[in-house]
Amino acid sequence: MIPDDKVKHFWVGFLLSGLGLFWFPLVILGFIFAVGKEIYDGVTGKGKVEFYDVVATMIGSISAICCIIIISWI
């Protein structure tokens, strides 16, 4: 079973990179958030730094980019 927080990271990455549908350079937002959130957690100590959070967010971003590419071909 996939933990709920990993599912949330996936959807945040998907939605942020999905903004690239409106202006393509925004596809990098998901990747920036993936790394930035973990850096923020590490620096502030407000959260636990987890490698798999980055992975889940990036998988969501990559999924959104794939959808954008497919939509642009249609």
HELIX and SHEET records of a PDB file:
HELIX    1   1 ASP A    4  GLY A   18  1                                  15    
HELIX    2   2 LEU A   19  LEU A   21  5                                   3    
HELIX    3   3 PHE A   24  ILE A   28  5                                   5    
HELIX    4   4 LEU A   29  THR A   44  1                                  16    
HELIX    5   5 PHE A   51  TRP A   73  1                                  23    
END                                                                             
